[in-house]
């Protein structure tokens, strides 16, 4: 049914207009307590074999929604009710900003991909904090992804992230420092360890001081050279971070195929199927570098249960998706959870920890 609606209706709308339409529908669902609870009871992961613990947080399953969809933390309950084990909101900046000029979101249906140059459009940390502080009608594990306000120069980046962390870390189940979006000028420069170290130290001080000590992760780009991936991994260990999210979108276009290669001229980050191979490669490199000393969260090109299974075997404790939601529809997470639970039973796996990292070098 959804594929028909997508092909006949949604795909004919501007990509960003279709996204806003979906977000409005989900926000409406979030204020319908009975419907929300019924959906959560029917669609949320409940199989004990799917449960996993990461950085002290108990997740009902490994498969969550990546940052980028729920930019202002308005759809947390709805996405949890639809089956995502956790919802990462953002990227949120200290100050509200409109993002880049439209058009800034492009579908590449033949490649099952998206190009975006949204530019961290969001209502700011204070607005997100107000939404996250409200009581919830259904359980939800929330990660908060923070980034640099565009107008803030590199010299003010640490203070800018700290401002967001102070407002949002106490309300998050985990906090993510995003230094890897290609759509904020100069942001990726902060991945250099000489700049990243002071930034992470400052944010970690805030996260550690929250009442329950908020776990802190860093999200990296797939376009980092292998040596730089290693350097970030070593820094994360040195600083005592809780994990690494790999990966963000790519500025590369080599994996695009067919007529849609013409869209390669559009600037922005590419996500979806073309990112699959590099995202998995970075995950395997990180696992080889850090073992199980850090929680690894794998995102990029995740489309189905086979992808989730492969990422778990390669060493991810949690797996996230976003782009495939556009093509698969609102029941996507529920299907992935159901099929993953069946596969675990078929392999006689009673505890997800039995397979995490099984094929890692």
N, C-alpha and C positions, 0 to 999 in steps of 0.2 A: 504493500500500500504506500509506504513512504517513498519508495523509489519512483512510483508513478507520480506522486505529488511533486517530488524533486524535479523530475524530467519535464513535467507539464506546467509547473507553476514556479517553484523556487528558482530553478535554473534560468528562468526568463527574467527574473528580477535582478537588479543590481546586487552584487554580492554583499555589500555592506547593508543595503536596505533589507535583504533577506535575513542577515544576521540580527539586525535590530528587531525585526518582526519576531524571530525566535526568542530573543531575550525578553521582549515584552510578554510573550506568552508564558515563559517560564517564571517571570516575576509575578504574573497573575496567579499561577499555580502556587507560588510560595505563600500567598495569603489565603489559600483555601485549605484550612486545616484538615478537614475530613478526607478530601481527595488526596492530599499530600500524604497522609498517614496510610491510606489504602494502597497507594502506589509504592510507598516504601516497604510495606508488608509484602507486596507481591514481587517487587523487582530488585530490592537491595540484596546483596550477597549474604547468605545465611548458612552455607555449608561450612561446618567446622574445619574442614580440610583447607579452606581458602584463607583462614585467618593467619595473620603474620604480624610480628612485632618489629618495629623499626624505631630507633632512637627513643625507646621507652614508650612509644605510642602503640596501642593495639588497633590494628586495622582489620576490618571484616573481610578484606580481600586485598590483593595486590594491585588491582587495576583502578586507576584514578584519572581525573580530568586534568589535563595540563593547563598551565597559565595561558592566558590569551583570550579565552572564551568569556569568562566572567570577570570583566575588567574592574568592576566596582563592587564586587561582593554582594550582588543583588539576587543571585540565582543559586546560592549554596544549598538551600534546603531542597529545591526542585531537582538539582543534579544529583544530590544524594538519594532522593526518592527514586530517581530513574536508574540507580544501580551503581553509580561510581563510589568506590570505597573511600575516596577522599577527593576534595575539590581544591585545586590551587588557584586562588584568585589573584587578579592583577594582570599585568604589572601595574603597581600603584606607586605614584610619586608623591613626594612631600607636598607639592602644590598642584592644584588642579591645572590641567592643560588640555587644549583641544586636539592635540596630535597634528599629524601632517595633513596637507590639503588633499581633498578627494579629487579623483578616484585613488584609493589606496588599498583596495582588496580585490584580488583577481582569482577566479576559479580556473583550474586547468583540469577539466573533467577527465580527459583522456589519460592524463598522468596521475589521476587521483591525488591532486596536489593543490596547494594554495600559494600565492605570492601575496605578502602583505607588507605594507610600509605604514602601518597605523601610527607609529610614533608615540606609544604610551599615552593614548587618549584616555583620560580618567578624571574623576571628580576630586581626586586628592586624598591624602591619608586621613584627614579628619572626617571626611564624609564616609569613607570605608569603615573607619573605626565605629562610627555611629551605627552602621548596619550590622557589623559583626558583634556588637555588644547587645543586640536584641536577643531575647529568649527564642529558642528554636523549638519547633513542633515535632521535628524528627531528628534523630542523631546525625551528626555530620562532623567529619574530620576535615579541618580547614588548614591549608597551607597558604601563607601570604607571601607573594612575590613582590619585592620592592626594587625600584630602579631610580635612575637619576633624572631629576627635572631637567628638561631640555635647556632652559635658559641659564642654568647654573653652570659656571665654568668648571673645568677639571679641578682647579684649586679649591673649589667649594664642595666637591663631590662627597667627601667624607661627612661633612656636617649635614648635607642634604639627606644622605642615607640614614644617618643617626636620627634626624628629625622623624623620618618615617618609622624607623624601628621603635622609637620611644612610644609612638601612638599605637603601633600595630602588634609589636611582639607580645604584649600581655594578652592579646586576643587570639593569637595564632597557636595552632597545634605544632606548627613548625614554620620557620621563617627562611626565605630564600633571597639571597643577594643576586640580582640579575645584572651581570656585566657583559652580556653576550648578545643582546639584540643588535641587529645591524641598522636599526631605524632611528637611533639617536646619535647624532654626530659625536664622535670621540668616545662613545661608551665602551666599545670593545678594546680601546687602549688600556682600560682599567684592568684587563685580564693579565697584563704584564705583572709579574710577581712583585716587582718593586713598588707598584702602585696598589696592587690588590692586597698585599699584606697589611698595610696600615688601615685600609678600608675595612677589611674583615675583622681586624682586631677591635676597631671601634664599635662595629655593629655587634660583635660577639659580647663585648662588655655589657651592652644593653640587654641582649638576649639572656645572658647568664644571670642578670639581676632581676628578672621577672619572678613572680612568686613560685612558679613551677619550673623555672629554667627552660626557656624556649629553645628547642633544637635549631641549629643554624646550618644551612646548606648553601652552596654556591652553584650557580647554573652557568655552564660553559658552552662555547660555540663549537660546532662541528668543524669549523674552518681553522681551528688552531693546529699548528704543526704538532707532530707527535711529541717532540721534545718539550713543547709548551704544555701539552696535556700532562706529561710527567711532572713538570714543574708545579703546575697547579695542584696536582695530587699530593706532591710532597709538601707543599705549603699547607694544604688542608689538614694533613696529618700533624704537621708541626704546630699549627694553631689549635688543634683539638676540635676541628669542626665535626659535625655529625654526619655529613654526607656531601655528595656531589650529584647534581642533576645533569645528565648528558643525553641529548644535546638540545640547544636552541635551533632556530632556523639557520639556513645556509645562504650565503651570497653566491654560491656556485650554481651553475646551470648545466653542468656536463651531463647529468643524469636525465634531463628532459628528453622526451622522444616525440616523434611525429610532428604534426602541423603546429602543435603548441610550442615548439621551440621558438616560434616568432615572439612569444611572450617573454622570452629570455631578456628582451630589452627593458622590460619593466624592472625598476629598481625595487629592492626590498628583500625580505627573507622568504626563502622557499621552504615549505613544509610539506609533509605527506610522503607518498611512496618513494619519490626520488631521493629522499633523505635516509631511507632505510639502511642501506649498506654502510654508509659512513657512521651513522649513529651506533650501529651494532659494533663496528670496528673500534670506535672510541670506548664503548662500554667494555669490550674485551681488554683493551689496553689498560684501562683504569683498574679492572679486576686483577690483572697481572701485577699491577704496581702496588695496590693497596690491600689485596686480599679481602678479608672480611672485616678489616679494621674501620672501614667507613661504609655507611649505607649508600649504595648506588641506586639511583633512580633513572630508569632508561625511558627516553622519549624521542620520537622522531621516526616516522614511517610505520608506526604501529597501527595495523588494520584489523587483525583478527586474532583468534586464540593461538594460531601457530606462531605469530609474532610475539605474543605475551609469553608463551612457553619457551621460545628460543631465548628471550631476554632473561627470563628467570634462570635457565640453565647456564647462561653466560655470566651470571653473577649479580643480576639486578634483584634487589629485594622488593622494590616497587616499580611498576610500569605505568606510564601515562600515555594518553592519546588525546588528540583534539581534531586534526584535519579530517580524519575518517568519519567523525561524527556528522560532518556536513553531508557526506555521501551515504552513510548508513542509517542515520535517523536516531530518534530518541531512545529506541530500545537496544541500541548497540552495546552499551555496557552490560546490560542484563544478559544478552546473548553470549558475550565473551565470558562472563562469570559462570553461566550455566555450562558452557562447553568446557571451560577449564576444570570445573568440578568433576565433570564426567571423565575427563582425561586423567585426572589425579586418581580417581577410583579405579579406572581401567589399569593403571600402572601400580596399583596397590599402595599409593602414597597417602598417608594419613596426616601428614604434617608438611606444609609447604617448605619448611626448612630443609627437608630431605633432598630437594631438587635444586635449590639455589646454588649456583656456581658449579653444578655437577660437571659441565663440559669446559669449565675454565681451565686455562693452561696452568 
